[in-house]
Amino acid sequence: MGLDGNSAVVISPGINDRWDVSEKGSDAPLASFDRKEDAYAYADDLKRMKGNATVLVEDDDGFSPLPAPGEWDRPLDAVARGEH
């Protein structure tokens, strides 16, 4: 399954405290990172390259949209609540 412009890119916790970036529905990650921010940057690059790709971040509550780049170092729940 190739990454196309209408697909969703998912960032999720992987094994060994890594962050995986994969296409939604795929079992194998496209890439895996030690730092969440690196996974976010990679997924954001994929989004820009593909134009219509959606980026989702998997957490305990399900899926959330990718935070804005200036908010990558904050917990997702703080971003969702609009905390600065």
N, CA, C and O atoms as a Maestro MAE file, in Angstrom:
{
 s_m_m2io_version
 :::
 2.0.0
}

f_m_ct {
 s_m_title
 :::
 protein
 m_atom[336] {
  # First column is atom index #
  i_m_mmod_type
  r_m_x_coord
  r_m_y_coord
  r_m_z_coord
  i_m_residue_number
  s_m_chain_name
  s_m_pdb_residue_name
  s_m_pdb_atom_name
  i_m_atomic_number
  :::
  1 25 0.861 -1.175 0.000 1 A "MET " " N  " 7
  2 3 0.000 0.000 0.000 1 A "MET " " CA " 6
  3 2 0.902 1.231 0.000 1 A "MET " " C  " 6
  4 15 1.645 1.434 0.961 1 A "MET " " O  " 8
  5 25 0.865 2.024 -1.000 2 A "GLY " " N  " 7
  6 3 1.695 3.210 -1.086 2 A "GLY " " CA " 6
  7 2 1.014 4.420 -0.491 2 A "GLY " " C  " 6
  8 15 -0.214 4.507 -0.463 2 A "GLY " " O  " 8
  9 25 1.811 5.346 -0.018 3 A "LEU " " N  " 7
  10 3 1.272 6.570 0.557 3 A "LEU " " CA " 6
  11 2 0.780 7.460 -0.569 3 A "LEU " " C  " 6
  12 15 1.567 7.879 -1.417 3 A "LEU " " O  " 8
  13 25 -0.514 7.754 -0.585 4 A "ASP " " N  " 7
  14 3 -1.043 8.644 -1.620 4 A "ASP " " CA " 6
  15 2 -1.569 9.923 -0.983 4 A "ASP " " C  " 6
  16 15 -1.600 10.036 0.242 4 A "ASP " " O  " 8
  17 25 -1.974 10.870 -1.787 5 A "GLY " " N  " 7
  18 3 -2.374 12.181 -1.301 5 A "GLY " " CA " 6
  19 2 -3.610 12.199 -0.451 5 A "GLY " " C  " 6
  20 15 -3.822 13.172 0.273 5 A "GLY " " O  " 8
  21 25 -4.449 11.171 -0.493 6 A "ASN " " N  " 7
  22 3 -5.677 11.156 0.296 6 A "ASN " " CA " 6
  23 2 -5.577 10.275 1.522 6 A "ASN " " C  " 6
  24 15 -6.594 10.013 2.165 6 A "ASN " " O  " 8
  25 25 -4.402 9.815 1.866 7 A "SER " " N  " 7
  26 3 -4.238 8.904 2.983 7 A "SER " " CA " 6
  27 2 -4.059 9.660 4.295 7 A "SER " " C  " 6
  28 15 -3.890 10.879 4.321 7 A "SER " " O  " 8
  29 25 -4.102 8.897 5.372 8 A "ALA " " N  " 7
  30 3 -3.829 9.453 6.687 8 A "ALA " " CA " 6
  31 2 -2.500 8.906 7.178 8 A "ALA " " C  " 6
  32 15 -2.231 7.710 7.072 8 A "ALA " " O  " 8
  33 25 -1.682 9.782 7.708 9 A "VAL " " N  " 7
  34 3 -0.416 9.427 8.325 9 A "VAL " " CA " 6
  35 2 -0.664 9.410 9.829 9 A "VAL " " C  " 6
  36 15 -1.239 10.347 10.382 9 A "VAL " " O  " 8
  37 25 -0.226 8.340 10.484 10 A "VAL " " N  " 7
  38 3 -0.478 8.181 11.911 10 A "VAL " " CA " 6
  39 2 0.839 8.130 12.672 10 A "VAL " " C  " 6
  40 15 1.763 7.406 12.303 10 A "VAL " " O  " 8
  41 25 0.902 8.913 13.742 11 A "ILE " " N  " 7
  42 3 2.032 8.883 14.665 11 A "ILE " " CA " 6
  43 2 1.534 8.158 15.905 11 A "ILE " " C  " 6
  44 15 0.515 8.533 16.484 11 A "ILE " " O  " 8
  45 25 2.254 7.119 16.312 12 A "SER " " N  " 7
  46 3 1.800 6.345 17.461 12 A "SER " " CA " 6
  47 2 2.988 5.876 18.286 12 A "SER " " C  " 6
  48 15 4.095 5.740 17.766 12 A "SER " " O  " 8
  49 25 2.759 5.627 19.583 13 A "PRO " " N  " 7
  50 3 3.832 5.067 20.400 13 A "PRO " " CA " 6
  51 2 4.214 3.689 19.864 13 A "PRO " " C  " 6
  52 15 3.349 2.849 19.617 13 A "PRO " " O  " 8
  53 25 5.502 3.468 19.689 14 A "GLY " " N  " 7
  54 3 5.990 2.185 19.197 14 A "GLY " " CA " 6
  55 2 6.641 1.394 20.322 14 A "GLY " " C  " 6
  56 15 6.456 1.696 21.501 14 A "GLY " " O  " 8
  57 25 7.394 0.391 19.945 15 A "ILE " " N  " 7
  58 3 8.078 -0.405 20.953 15 A "ILE " " CA " 6
  59 2 9.354 0.292 21.391 15 A "ILE " " C  " 6
  60 15 9.901 1.127 20.671 15 A "ILE " " O  " 8
  61 25 9.818 -0.061 22.574 16 A "ASN " " N  " 7
  62 3 11.058 0.486 23.139 16 A "ASN " " CA " 6
  63 2 11.024 2.003 23.253 16 A "ASN " " C  " 6
  64 15 12.034 2.667 23.016 16 A "ASN " " O  " 8
  65 25 9.867 2.555 23.614 17 A "ASP " " N  " 7
  66 3 9.713 4.004 23.824 17 A "ASP " " CA " 6
  67 2 10.007 4.830 22.580 17 A "ASP " " C  " 6
  68 15 10.434 5.980 22.686 17 A "ASP " " O  " 8
  69 25 9.786 4.260 21.411 18 A "ARG " " N  " 7
  70 3 9.990 4.991 20.158 18 A "ARG " " CA " 6
  71 2 8.646 5.481 19.640 18 A "ARG " " C  " 6
  72 15 7.596 5.059 20.124 18 A "ARG " " O  " 8
  73 25 8.681 6.365 18.661 19 A "TRP " " N  " 7
  74 3 7.491 6.916 18.020 19 A "TRP " " CA " 6
  75 2 7.476 6.469 16.570 19 A "TRP " " C  " 6
  76 15 8.407 6.752 15.815 19 A "TRP " " O  " 8
  77 25 6.420 5.772 16.186 20 A "ASP " " N  " 7
  78 3 6.294 5.254 14.825 20 A "ASP " " CA " 6
  79 2 5.433 6.173 13.965 20 A "ASP " " C  " 6
  80 15 4.453 6.749 14.436 20 A "ASP " " O  " 8
  81 25 5.813 6.299 12.705 21 A "VAL " " N  " 7
  82 3 5.017 7.028 11.715 21 A "VAL " " CA " 6
  83 2 4.625 6.002 10.658 21 A "VAL " " C  " 6
  84 15 5.483 5.349 10.063 21 A "VAL " " O  " 8
  85 25 3.319 5.866 10.432 22 A "SER " " N  " 7
  86 3 2.838 4.878 9.481 22 A "SER " " CA " 6
  87 2 1.640 5.405 8.715 22 A "SER " " C  " 6
  88 15 1.033 6.412 9.081 22 A "SER " " O  " 8
  89 25 1.321 4.701 7.648 23 A "GLU " " N  " 7
  90 3 0.097 5.013 6.919 23 A "GLU " " CA " 6
  91 2 -1.040 4.313 7.653 23 A "GLU " " C  " 6
  92 15 -0.901 3.156 8.048 23 A "GLU " " O  " 8
  93 25 -2.158 4.999 7.839 24 A "LYS " " N  " 7
  94 3 -3.290 4.413 8.543 24 A "LYS " " CA " 6
  95 2 -3.695 3.116 7.856 24 A "LYS " " C  " 6
  96 15 -3.881 3.080 6.639 24 A "LYS " " O  " 8
  97 25 -3.829 2.058 8.638 25 A "GLY " " N  " 7
  98 3 -4.191 0.750 8.113 25 A "GLY " " CA " 6
  99 2 -2.999 -0.152 7.840 25 A "GLY " " C  " 6
  100 15 -3.177 -1.338 7.564 25 A "GLY " " O  " 8
  101 25 -1.794 0.382 7.910 26 A "SER " " N  " 7
  102 3 -0.591 -0.400 7.663 26 A "SER " " CA " 6
  103 2 -0.039 -0.940 8.979 26 A "SER " " C  " 6
  104 15 -0.065 -0.253 9.999 26 A "SER " " O  " 8
  105 25 0.457 -2.166 8.949 27 A "ASP " " N  " 7
  106 3 1.051 -2.761 10.149 27 A "ASP " " CA " 6
  107 2 2.500 -2.322 10.360 27 A "ASP " " C  " 6
  108 15 2.983 -2.294 11.492 27 A "ASP " " O  " 8
  109 25 3.179 -1.986 9.294 28 A "ALA " " N  " 7
  110 3 4.594 -1.626 9.382 28 A "ALA " " CA " 6
  111 2 4.770 -0.110 9.335 28 A "ALA " " C  " 6
  112 15 4.168 0.558 8.495 28 A "ALA " " O  " 8
  113 25 5.597 0.438 10.239 29 A "PRO " " N  " 7
  114 3 5.841 1.880 10.191 29 A "PRO " " CA " 6
  115 2 6.684 2.272 8.983 29 A "PRO " " C  " 6
  116 15 7.505 1.493 8.499 29 A "PRO " " O  " 8
  117 25 6.465 3.493 8.507 30 A "LEU " " N  " 7
  118 3 7.320 4.071 7.472 30 A "LEU " " CA " 6
  119 2 8.668 4.448 8.073 30 A "LEU " " C  " 6
  120 15 9.706 4.345 7.419 30 A "LEU " " O  " 8
  121 25 8.634 4.894 9.349 31 A "ALA " " N  " 7
  122 3 9.838 5.302 10.069 31 A "ALA " " CA " 6
  123 2 9.544 5.248 11.564 31 A "ALA " " C  " 6
  124 15 8.387 5.270 11.984 31 A "ALA " " O  " 8
  125 25 10.611 5.177 12.362 32 A "SER " " N  " 7
  126 3 10.479 5.127 13.813 32 A "SER " " CA " 6
  127 2 11.534 6.054 14.421 32 A "SER " " C  " 6
  128 15 12.670 6.098 13.949 32 A "SER " " O  " 8
  129 25 11.160 6.794 15.466 33 A "PHE " " N  " 7
  130 3 12.029 7.825 16.023 33 A "PHE " " CA " 6
  131 2 12.103 7.721 17.545 33 A "PHE " " C  " 6
  132 15 11.158 7.280 18.199 33 A "PHE " " O  " 8
  133 25 13.247 8.137 18.091 34 A "ASP " " N  " 7
  134 3 13.405 8.192 19.545 34 A "ASP " " CA " 6
  135 2 12.615 9.349 20.145 34 A "ASP " " C  " 6
  136 15 12.074 9.243 21.245 34 A "ASP " " O  " 8
  137 25 12.558 10.453 19.407 35 A "ARG " " N  " 7
  138 3 11.899 11.652 19.937 35 A "ARG " " CA " 6
  139 2 10.576 11.904 19.220 35 A "ARG " " C  " 6
  140 15 10.481 11.801 17.997 35 A "ARG " " O  " 8
  141 25 9.568 12.232 20.006 36 A "LYS " " N  " 7
  142 3 8.241 12.544 19.461 36 A "LYS " " CA " 6
  143 2 8.325 13.682 18.459 36 A "LYS " " C  " 6
  144 15 7.674 13.638 17.415 36 A "LYS " " O  " 8
  145 25 9.117 14.697 18.763 37 A "GLU " " N  " 7
  146 3 9.232 15.858 17.881 37 A "GLU " " CA " 6
  147 2 9.781 15.477 16.511 37 A "GLU " " C  " 6
  148 15 9.381 16.056 15.500 37 A "GLU " " O  " 8
  149 25 10.694 14.507 16.469 38 A "ASP " " N  " 7
  150 3 11.237 14.047 15.183 38 A "ASP " " CA " 6
  151 2 10.166 13.315 14.369 38 A "ASP " " C  " 6
  152 15 10.090 13.469 13.150 38 A "ASP " " O  " 8
  153 25 9.341 12.518 15.055 39 A "ALA " " N  " 7
  154 3 8.233 11.837 14.370 39 A "ALA " " CA " 6
  155 2 7.242 12.862 13.832 39 A "ALA " " C  " 6
  156 15 6.746 12.720 12.715 39 A "ALA " " O  " 8
  157 25 6.950 13.903 14.629 40 A "TYR " " N  " 7
  158 3 6.041 14.962 14.187 40 A "TYR " " CA " 6
  159 2 6.593 15.656 12.945 40 A "TYR " " C  " 6
  160 15 5.856 15.906 11.991 40 A "TYR " " O  " 8
  161 25 7.900 15.970 12.958 41 A "ALA " " N  " 7
  162 3 8.514 16.673 11.825 41 A "ALA " " CA " 6
  163 2 8.477 15.803 10.560 41 A "ALA " " C  " 6
  164 15 8.195 16.303 9.471 41 A "ALA " " O  " 8
  165 25 8.758 14.518 10.704 42 A "TYR " " N  " 7
  166 3 8.723 13.603 9.557 42 A "TYR " " CA " 6
  167 2 7.305 13.520 8.985 42 A "TYR " " C  " 6
  168 15 7.113 13.601 7.772 42 A "TYR " " O  " 8
  169 25 6.311 13.358 9.874 43 A "ALA " " N  " 7
  170 3 4.919 13.275 9.423 43 A "ALA " " CA " 6
  171 2 4.480 14.587 8.777 43 A "ALA " " C  " 6
  172 15 3.738 14.576 7.795 43 A "ALA " " O  " 8
  173 25 4.930 15.703 9.315 44 A "ASP " " N  " 7
  174 3 4.589 17.006 8.745 44 A "ASP " " CA " 6
  175 2 5.195 17.155 7.353 44 A "ASP " " C  " 6
  176 15 4.562 17.713 6.457 44 A "ASP " " O  " 8
  177 25 6.417 16.661 7.168 45 A "ASP " " N  " 7
  178 3 7.044 16.675 5.834 45 A "ASP " " CA " 6
  179 2 6.243 15.824 4.849 45 A "ASP " " C  " 6
  180 15 6.019 16.232 3.710 45 A "ASP " " O  " 8
  181 25 5.809 14.634 5.294 46 A "LEU " " N  " 7
  182 3 4.981 13.780 4.427 46 A "LEU " " CA " 6
  183 2 3.689 14.492 4.044 46 A "LEU " " C  " 6
  184 15 3.257 14.442 2.892 46 A "LEU " " O  " 8
  185 25 3.086 15.148 5.011 47 A "LYS " " N  " 7
  186 3 1.836 15.883 4.771 47 A "LYS " " CA " 6
  187 2 2.043 16.946 3.690 47 A "LYS " " C  " 6
  188 15 1.228 17.072 2.776 47 A "LYS " " O  " 8
  189 25 3.120 17.701 3.795 48 A "ARG " " N  " 7
  190 3 3.387 18.757 2.820 48 A "ARG " " CA " 6
  191 2 3.720 18.183 1.451 48 A "ARG " " C  " 6
  192 15 3.313 18.738 0.431 48 A "ARG " " O  " 8
  193 25 4.454 17.079 1.419 49 A "MET " " N  " 7
  194 3 4.809 16.464 0.138 49 A "MET " " CA " 6
  195 2 3.576 15.916 -0.580 49 A "MET " " C  " 6
  196 15 3.489 15.999 -1.805 49 A "MET " " O  " 8
  197 25 2.644 15.369 0.152 50 A "LYS " " N  " 7
  198 3 1.473 14.728 -0.436 50 A "LYS " " CA " 6
  199 2 0.287 15.666 -0.591 50 A "LYS " " C  " 6
  200 15 -0.681 15.324 -1.269 50 A "LYS " " O  " 8
  201 25 0.342 16.817 0.009 51 A "GLY " " N  " 7
  202 3 -0.705 17.815 -0.180 51 A "GLY " " CA " 6
  203 2 -1.999 17.568 0.551 51 A "GLY " " C  " 6
  204 15 -2.453 18.438 1.295 51 A "GLY " " O  " 8
  205 25 -2.608 16.417 0.370 52 A "ASN " " N  " 7
  206 3 -3.909 16.163 0.987 52 A "ASN " " CA " 6
  207 2 -3.859 15.185 2.152 52 A "ASN " " C  " 6
  208 15 -4.907 14.838 2.697 52 A "ASN " " O  " 8
  209 25 -2.687 14.735 2.546 53 A "ALA " " N  " 7
  210 3 -2.591 13.763 3.633 53 A "ALA " " CA " 6
  211 2 -3.018 14.401 4.955 53 A "ALA " " C  " 6
  212 15 -2.744 15.573 5.215 53 A "ALA " " O  " 8
  213 25 -3.680 13.624 5.761 54 A "THR " " N  " 7
  214 3 -4.074 14.027 7.105 54 A "THR " " CA " 6
  215 2 -3.099 13.374 8.078 54 A "THR " " C  " 6
  216 15 -2.738 12.210 7.905 54 A "THR " " O  " 8
  217 25 -2.668 14.118 9.105 55 A "VAL " " N  " 7
  218 3 -1.771 13.547 10.116 55 A "VAL " " CA " 6
  219 2 -2.529 13.450 11.428 55 A "VAL " " C  " 6
  220 15 -3.107 14.425 11.908 55 A "VAL " " O  " 8
  221 25 -2.514 12.260 11.993 56 A "LEU " " N  " 7
  222 3 -3.175 12.003 13.266 56 A "LEU " " CA " 6
  223 2 -2.162 11.474 14.263 56 A "LEU " " C  " 6
  224 15 -1.228 10.759 13.900 56 A "LEU " " O  " 8
  225 25 -2.357 11.835 15.533 57 A "VAL " " N  " 7
  226 3 -1.497 11.359 16.603 57 A "VAL " " CA " 6
  227 2 -2.337 10.461 17.501 57 A "VAL " " C  " 6
  228 15 -3.366 10.881 18.030 57 A "VAL " " O  " 8
  229 25 -1.892 9.229 17.666 58 A "GLU " " N  " 7
  230 3 -2.611 8.285 18.511 58 A "GLU " " CA " 6
  231 2 -2.191 8.471 19.966 58 A "GLU " " C  " 6
  232 15 -1.005 8.558 20.281 58 A "GLU " " O  " 8
  233 25 -3.191 8.531 20.845 59 A "ASP " " N  " 7
  234 3 -2.925 8.615 22.271 59 A "ASP " " CA " 6
  235 2 -3.926 7.720 23.003 59 A "ASP " " C  " 6
  236 15 -4.658 6.962 22.368 59 A "ASP " " O  " 8
  237 25 -3.962 7.804 24.321 60 A "ASP " " N  " 7
  238 3 -4.845 6.952 25.120 60 A "ASP " " CA " 6
  239 2 -6.318 7.158 24.809 60 A "ASP " " C  " 6
  240 15 -7.120 6.245 25.001 60 A "ASP " " O  " 8
  241 25 -6.686 8.337 24.334 61 A "ASP " " N  " 7
  242 3 -8.089 8.660 24.064 61 A "ASP " " CA " 6
  243 2 -8.501 8.438 22.616 61 A "ASP " " C  " 6
  244 15 -9.651 8.695 22.262 61 A "ASP " " O  " 8
  245 25 -7.596 7.970 21.778 62 A "GLY " " N  " 7
  246 3 -7.910 7.776 20.360 62 A "GLY " " CA " 6
  247 2 -6.932 8.538 19.494 62 A "GLY " " C  " 6
  248 15 -5.718 8.424 19.664 62 A "GLY " " O  " 8
  249 25 -7.465 9.322 18.556 63 A "PHE " " N  " 7
  250 3 -6.635 10.071 17.614 63 A "PHE " " CA " 6
  251 2 -6.900 11.562 17.742 63 A "PHE " " C  " 6
  252 15 -8.040 11.989 17.928 63 A "PHE " " O  " 8
  253 25 -5.831 12.350 17.639 64 A "SER " " N  " 7
  254 3 -5.903 13.808 17.661 64 A "SER " " CA " 6
  255 2 -5.175 14.335 16.431 64 A "SER " " C  " 6
  256 15 -4.288 13.662 15.905 64 A "SER " " O  " 8
  257 25 -5.539 15.536 15.961 65 A "PRO " " N  " 7
  258 3 -4.784 16.113 14.834 65 A "PRO " " CA " 6
  259 2 -3.368 16.479 15.270 65 A "PRO " " C  " 6
  260 15 -3.111 16.715 16.450 65 A "PRO " " O  " 8
  261 25 -2.463 16.522 14.311 66 A "LEU " " N  " 7
  262 3 -1.087 16.931 14.583 66 A "LEU " " CA " 6
  263 2 -1.075 18.361 15.101 66 A "LEU " " C  " 6
  264 15 -1.636 19.248 14.459 66 A "LEU " " O  " 8
  265 25 -0.438 18.609 16.267 67 A "PRO " " N  " 7
  266 3 -0.353 19.985 16.765 67 A "PRO " " CA " 6
  267 2 0.475 20.859 15.828 67 A "PRO " " C  " 6
  268 15 1.243 20.355 15.009 67 A "PRO " " O  " 8
  269 25 0.311 22.161 15.957 68 A "ALA " " N  " 7
  270 3 1.128 23.113 15.198 68 A "ALA " " CA " 6
  271 2 2.588 22.962 15.627 68 A "ALA " " C  " 6
  272 15 2.851 22.603 16.775 68 A "ALA " " O  " 8
  273 25 3.545 23.230 14.728 69 A "PRO " " N  " 7
  274 3 4.955 23.022 15.054 69 A "PRO " " CA " 6
  275 2 5.427 23.662 16.360 69 A "PRO " " C  " 6
  276 15 6.262 23.067 17.041 69 A "PRO " " O  " 8
  277 25 4.950 24.805 16.732 70 A "GLY " " N  " 7
  278 3 5.372 25.439 17.982 70 A "GLY " " CA " 6
  279 2 4.844 24.754 19.230 70 A "GLY " " C  " 6
  280 15 5.243 25.101 20.342 70 A "GLY " " O  " 8
  281 25 3.951 23.786 19.061 71 A "GLU " " N  " 7
  282 3 3.346 23.097 20.197 71 A "GLU " " CA " 6
  283 2 3.806 21.646 20.318 71 A "GLU " " C  " 6
  284 15 3.241 20.895 21.114 71 A "GLU " " O  " 8
  285 25 4.806 21.236 19.557 72 A "TRP " " N  " 7
  286 3 5.240 19.853 19.528 72 A "TRP " " CA " 6
  287 2 5.858 19.383 20.832 72 A "TRP " " C  " 6
  288 15 5.876 18.181 21.095 72 A "TRP " " O  " 8
  289 25 6.358 20.275 21.643 73 A "ASP " " N  " 7
  290 3 7.000 19.849 22.878 73 A "ASP " " CA " 6
  291 2 6.041 19.809 24.069 73 A "ASP " " C  " 6
  292 15 6.455 19.515 25.190 73 A "ASP " " O  " 8
  293 25 4.763 20.103 23.828 74 A "ARG " " N  " 7
  294 3 3.777 20.090 24.908 74 A "ARG " " CA " 6
  295 2 2.922 18.834 24.814 74 A "ARG " " C  " 6
  296 15 2.716 18.304 23.722 74 A "ARG " " O  " 8
  297 25 2.418 18.349 25.960 75 A "PRO " " N  " 7
  298 3 1.535 17.182 25.916 75 A "PRO " " CA " 6
  299 2 0.302 17.464 25.062 75 A "PRO " " C  " 6
  300 15 -0.193 18.591 25.038 75 A "PRO " " O  " 8
  301 25 -0.196 16.440 24.358 76 A "LEU " " N  " 7
  302 3 -1.352 16.615 23.474 76 A "LEU " " CA " 6
  303 2 -2.584 17.113 24.209 76 A "LEU " " C  " 6
  304 15 -3.349 17.903 23.656 76 A "LEU " " O  " 8
  305 25 -2.793 16.669 25.446 77 A "ASP " " N  " 7
  306 3 -3.990 17.110 26.160 77 A "ASP " " CA " 6
  307 2 -3.923 18.601 26.468 77 A "ASP " " C  " 6
  308 15 -4.960 19.263 26.497 77 A "ASP " " O  " 8
  309 25 -2.738 19.143 26.697 78 A "ALA " " N  " 7
  310 3 -2.590 20.582 26.927 78 A "ALA " " CA " 6
  311 2 -2.877 21.360 25.652 78 A "ALA " " C  " 6
  312 15 -3.493 22.425 25.695 78 A "ALA " " O  " 8
  313 25 -2.432 20.832 24.521 79 A "VAL " " N  " 7
  314 3 -2.695 21.473 23.232 79 A "VAL " " CA " 6
  315 2 -4.202 21.482 22.967 79 A "VAL " " C  " 6
  316 15 -4.753 22.500 22.547 79 A "VAL " " O  " 8
  317 25 -4.856 20.369 23.209 80 A "ALA " " N  " 7
  318 3 -6.302 20.266 22.976 80 A "ALA " " CA " 6
  319 2 -7.075 21.250 23.848 80 A "ALA " " C  " 6
  320 15 -8.102 21.783 23.428 80 A "ALA " " O  " 8
  321 25 -6.584 21.490 25.057 81 A "ARG " " N  " 7
  322 3 -7.266 22.437 25.962 81 A "ARG " " CA " 6
  323 2 -6.906 23.889 25.654 81 A "ARG " " C  " 6
  324 15 -7.493 24.804 26.231 81 A "ARG " " O  " 8
  325 25 -5.950 24.113 24.753 82 A "GLY " " N  " 7
  326 3 -5.562 25.470 24.391 82 A "GLY " " CA " 6
  327 2 -4.618 26.115 25.392 82 A "GLY " " C  " 6
  328 15 -4.499 27.340 25.425 82 A "GLY " " O  " 8
  329 25 -3.946 25.314 26.206 83 A "GLU " " N  " 7
  330 3 -3.011 25.865 27.190 83 A "GLU " " CA " 6
  331 2 -1.729 26.304 26.498 83 A "GLU " " C  " 6
  332 15 -1.264 25.657 25.560 83 A "GLU " " O  " 8
  333 25 -1.172 27.392 26.963 84 A "HIS " " N  " 7
  334 3 0.080 27.899 26.373 84 A "HIS " " CA " 6
  335 2 1.200 27.708 27.290 84 A "HIS " " C  " 6
  336 15 2.330 28.073 26.967 84 A "HIS " " O  " 8
  :::
 }
 m_bond[335] {
  # First column is bond index #
  i_m_from
  i_m_to
  i_m_order
  :::
  1 1 2 1
  2 2 3 1
  3 3 4 2
  4 3 5 1
  5 5 6 1
  6 6 7 1
  7 7 8 2
  8 7 9 1
  9 9 10 1
  10 10 11 1
  11 11 12 2
  12 11 13 1
  13 13 14 1
  14 14 15 1
  15 15 16 2
  16 15 17 1
  17 17 18 1
  18 18 19 1
  19 19 20 2
  20 19 21 1
  21 21 22 1
  22 22 23 1
  23 23 24 2
  24 23 25 1
  25 25 26 1
  26 26 27 1
  27 27 28 2
  28 27 29 1
  29 29 30 1
  30 30 31 1
  31 31 32 2
  32 31 33 1
  33 33 34 1
  34 34 35 1
  35 35 36 2
  36 35 37 1
  37 37 38 1
  38 38 39 1
  39 39 40 2
  40 39 41 1
  41 41 42 1
  42 42 43 1
  43 43 44 2
  44 43 45 1
  45 45 46 1
  46 46 47 1
  47 47 48 2
  48 47 49 1
  49 49 50 1
  50 50 51 1
  51 51 52 2
  52 51 53 1
  53 53 54 1
  54 54 55 1
  55 55 56 2
  56 55 57 1
  57 57 58 1
  58 58 59 1
  59 59 60 2
  60 59 61 1
  61 61 62 1
  62 62 63 1
  63 63 64 2
  64 63 65 1
  65 65 66 1
  66 66 67 1
  67 67 68 2
  68 67 69 1
  69 69 70 1
  70 70 71 1
  71 71 72 2
  72 71 73 1
  73 73 74 1
  74 74 75 1
  75 75 76 2
  76 75 77 1
  77 77 78 1
  78 78 79 1
  79 79 80 2
  80 79 81 1
  81 81 82 1
  82 82 83 1
  83 83 84 2
  84 83 85 1
  85 85 86 1
  86 86 87 1
  87 87 88 2
  88 87 89 1
  89 89 90 1
  90 90 91 1
  91 91 92 2
  92 91 93 1
  93 93 94 1
  94 94 95 1
  95 95 96 2
  96 95 97 1
  97 97 98 1
  98 98 99 1
  99 99 100 2
  100 99 101 1
  101 101 102 1
  102 102 103 1
  103 103 104 2
  104 103 105 1
  105 105 106 1
  106 106 107 1
  107 107 108 2
  108 107 109 1
  109 109 110 1
  110 110 111 1
  111 111 112 2
  112 111 113 1
  113 113 114 1
  114 114 115 1
  115 115 116 2
  116 115 117 1
  117 117 118 1
  118 118 119 1
  119 119 120 2
  120 119 121 1
  121 121 122 1
  122 122 123 1
  123 123 124 2
  124 123 125 1
  125 125 126 1
  126 126 127 1
  127 127 128 2
  128 127 129 1
  129 129 130 1
  130 130 131 1
  131 131 132 2
  132 131 133 1
  133 133 134 1
  134 134 135 1
  135 135 136 2
  136 135 137 1
  137 137 138 1
  138 138 139 1
  139 139 140 2
  140 139 141 1
  141 141 142 1
  142 142 143 1
  143 143 144 2
  144 143 145 1
  145 145 146 1
  146 146 147 1
  147 147 148 2
  148 147 149 1
  149 149 150 1
  150 150 151 1
  151 151 152 2
  152 151 153 1
  153 153 154 1
  154 154 155 1
  155 155 156 2
  156 155 157 1
  157 157 158 1
  158 158 159 1
  159 159 160 2
  160 159 161 1
  161 161 162 1
  162 162 163 1
  163 163 164 2
  164 163 165 1
  165 165 166 1
  166 166 167 1
  167 167 168 2
  168 167 169 1
  169 169 170 1
  170 170 171 1
  171 171 172 2
  172 171 173 1
  173 173 174 1
  174 174 175 1
  175 175 176 2
  176 175 177 1
  177 177 178 1
  178 178 179 1
  179 179 180 2
  180 179 181 1
  181 181 182 1
  182 182 183 1
  183 183 184 2
  184 183 185 1
  185 185 186 1
  186 186 187 1
  187 187 188 2
  188 187 189 1
  189 189 190 1
  190 190 191 1
  191 191 192 2
  192 191 193 1
  193 193 194 1
  194 194 195 1
  195 195 196 2
  196 195 197 1
  197 197 198 1
  198 198 199 1
  199 199 200 2
  200 199 201 1
  201 201 202 1
  202 202 203 1
  203 203 204 2
  204 203 205 1
  205 205 206 1
  206 206 207 1
  207 207 208 2
  208 207 209 1
  209 209 210 1
  210 210 211 1
  211 211 212 2
  212 211 213 1
  213 213 214 1
  214 214 215 1
  215 215 216 2
  216 215 217 1
  217 217 218 1
  218 218 219 1
  219 219 220 2
  220 219 221 1
  221 221 222 1
  222 222 223 1
  223 223 224 2
  224 223 225 1
  225 225 226 1
  226 226 227 1
  227 227 228 2
  228 227 229 1
  229 229 230 1
  230 230 231 1
  231 231 232 2
  232 231 233 1
  233 233 234 1
  234 234 235 1
  235 235 236 2
  236 235 237 1
  237 237 238 1
  238 238 239 1
  239 239 240 2
  240 239 241 1
  241 241 242 1
  242 242 243 1
  243 243 244 2
  244 243 245 1
  245 245 246 1
  246 246 247 1
  247 247 248 2
  248 247 249 1
  249 249 250 1
  250 250 251 1
  251 251 252 2
  252 251 253 1
  253 253 254 1
  254 254 255 1
  255 255 256 2
  256 255 257 1
  257 257 258 1
  258 258 259 1
  259 259 260 2
  260 259 261 1
  261 261 262 1
  262 262 263 1
  263 263 264 2
  264 263 265 1
  265 265 266 1
  266 266 267 1
  267 267 268 2
  268 267 269 1
  269 269 270 1
  270 270 271 1
  271 271 272 2
  272 271 273 1
  273 273 274 1
  274 274 275 1
  275 275 276 2
  276 275 277 1
  277 277 278 1
  278 278 279 1
  279 279 280 2
  280 279 281 1
  281 281 282 1
  282 282 283 1
  283 283 284 2
  284 283 285 1
  285 285 286 1
  286 286 287 1
  287 287 288 2
  288 287 289 1
  289 289 290 1
  290 290 291 1
  291 291 292 2
  292 291 293 1
  293 293 294 1
  294 294 295 1
  295 295 296 2
  296 295 297 1
  297 297 298 1
  298 298 299 1
  299 299 300 2
  300 299 301 1
  301 301 302 1
  302 302 303 1
  303 303 304 2
  304 303 305 1
  305 305 306 1
  306 306 307 1
  307 307 308 2
  308 307 309 1
  309 309 310 1
  310 310 311 1
  311 311 312 2
  312 311 313 1
  313 313 314 1
  314 314 315 1
  315 315 316 2
  316 315 317 1
  317 317 318 1
  318 318 319 1
  319 319 320 2
  320 319 321 1
  321 321 322 1
  322 322 323 1
  323 323 324 2
  324 323 325 1
  325 325 326 1
  326 326 327 1
  327 327 328 2
  328 327 329 1
  329 329 330 1
  330 330 331 1
  331 331 332 2
  332 331 333 1
  333 333 334 1
  334 334 335 1
  335 335 336 2
  :::
 }
}
